[in-house]
């Protein structure tokens, strides 16, 4: 009865930002669990080592209404449906990472429009398709900083900071996803959030040490550790789960 509860066989999935640090792990995980996966990204070169008979590439820009609609239509033409949408695209401006007092208002508006706006756009289009075909699962990646305030002490002595737009966008993604969950609930379209904590990506040793010291598990996360949650939320294992924000943070938000 439960042997194949996590199976994604015969499901069609889209992963925006599928060439990124977390995205490529999700693409491979969904494929290994049986899904036909479309990498929706603008980095075609980075997608080449992921493509196989079950993984295809789409040059999709989530900030473009034309690009989103044309590519989703292509998927429908090829497969007749979309079952899973995972959003981990991370569009940002060239001046991304400026400290609060140096953030230009135009930069703020651009980042909110592209990142949060892009998630809204593709979620809306995918949800309408899912509604027409009996349902589906939308999974949006947010962040612990969409739920709790940043701890700026971990950035001391580094060139890093937590951009104000990032925290605001991720909080917006949490609210957007819960809205979608209630709006499309009667259409069997589920929408959930995954909020990772810090993922190791060769950050400075001082940052890694400070961050690790503030988590109950005593370390940063690995990109591969997000995959299990995606499989759970994409599969029938979570058939009665919607509007949920799953924290994958080593206990950071438990203190």
Secondary structure, 3 states (H helix, E strand, C coil): CCCCCCCCCCCEEEEECCCCCCHHHHHHHHHHCCCEEEEEECCHHHHCCCCECCEEEEECCCCCHHHHHHHHHHHHHHHCCCCEEEECCCCCCCCCCCCHHHCCHHHHHHHHHHHHHHHHHHHHHHHHHHHHCCCEEEEEECCHHHCCCCCHHHHCCCCCCCCHHHHHHHHHHHHHHHHHHHHCHHHCEEEEEEEECCECCCCCHHHHHHHHHCCCCCCCECHHHHHHHHHHHHCHHHCCCCCCEEEECCCHHHC
